[in-house]
Amino acid sequence: ERLRAQQLGGAPRSSPGRITVPTDDGNVVRTLQSKLKEEKTRRQDQVRQLEGKLAAAHGEILRLRRLLEVAGQQT
C-alpha cells in the first residue's frame, strides 16, 4: 500500500529552496553562445559599414572645403 501511494503521489518532491536544473543545460548554453557569436558578428559588420560611411562623409566634407577655398580665392 505504501508503494502504491508513492506511485499515485507523483514525482518525488524536491526540498524547499533547491533549484532543479534541466538535463539539457549544455544545449541551452551552446544555443546562447551561438546567438551571441552571431550578434557580435552582425554588430562588427554594422560598425564596419558605419566606419565606411563616416570615411566617405569626411572625404565629401574635405572636397567641399577645398571647393570653398578655391571659390574664395577667386573673388
VMD Tcl script that draws the C-alpha trace (Angstrom):
set ca {
  {0.00 0.00 0.00}
  {2.85 2.37 0.79}
  {4.45 1.80 -2.65}
  {1.09 2.25 -4.34}
  {0.59 5.54 -2.50}
  {4.05 6.71 -3.60}
  {3.26 5.91 -7.22}
  {-0.05 7.74 -7.07}
  {1.58 10.71 -5.39}
  {3.59 11.55 -8.50}
  {7.20 12.55 -8.77}
  {9.25 12.86 -5.63}
  {9.21 16.33 -4.19}
  {12.39 18.36 -4.06}
  {13.43 20.02 -0.88}
  {12.42 23.69 -0.50}
  {14.95 26.18 -1.76}
  {16.54 23.66 -4.07}
  {16.68 24.51 -7.76}
  {16.22 21.70 -10.24}
  {18.42 22.02 -13.31}
  {17.27 20.64 -16.65}
  {19.50 17.93 -18.07}
  {19.90 19.70 -21.42}
  {21.78 22.70 -19.99}
  {24.60 22.12 -22.43}
  {22.21 22.67 -25.33}
  {20.95 25.92 -23.82}
  {24.50 27.18 -23.26}
  {25.55 26.23 -26.79}
  {22.47 27.90 -28.26}
  {23.11 31.10 -26.31}
  {26.81 31.07 -27.25}
  {25.88 30.65 -30.90}
  {23.38 33.51 -30.75}
  {25.94 35.72 -29.00}
  {28.55 34.95 -31.65}
  {26.08 35.76 -34.44}
  {25.10 39.01 -32.74}
  {28.77 40.03 -32.29}
  {29.46 39.30 -35.97}
  {26.42 41.30 -37.03}
  {27.44 44.24 -34.84}
  {31.00 44.16 -36.18}
  {29.63 44.25 -39.74}
  {27.44 47.22 -38.85}
  {30.40 49.04 -37.32}
  {32.49 48.42 -40.46}
  {29.69 49.75 -42.66}
  {29.26 52.83 -40.49}
  {33.00 53.47 -40.46}
  {33.00 53.30 -44.26}
  {30.11 55.77 -44.46}
  {31.86 58.07 -41.98}
  {35.05 57.98 -44.04}
  {33.04 58.81 -47.17}
  {31.36 61.71 -45.37}
  {34.73 63.05 -44.21}
  {36.02 62.83 -47.78}
  {33.00 64.76 -49.05}
  {33.48 67.44 -46.38}
  {37.14 67.79 -47.39}
  {36.18 68.07 -51.06}
  {33.59 70.77 -50.32}
  {36.02 72.73 -48.16}
  {38.55 72.73 -50.97}
  {35.89 73.95 -53.39}
  {35.02 76.76 -50.98}
  {38.69 77.72 -50.62}
  {39.12 77.86 -54.40}
  {35.94 79.89 -54.79}
  {37.02 82.28 -52.02}
  {40.42 82.83 -53.64}
  {38.86 83.67 -56.99}
  {36.75 86.52 -55.65}
}
mol new
graphics top color blue
foreach p $ca { graphics top sphere $p radius 0.5 }
foreach p [lrange $ca 0 end-1] q [lrange $ca 1 end] { graphics top cylinder $p $q radius 0.2 }
display resetview
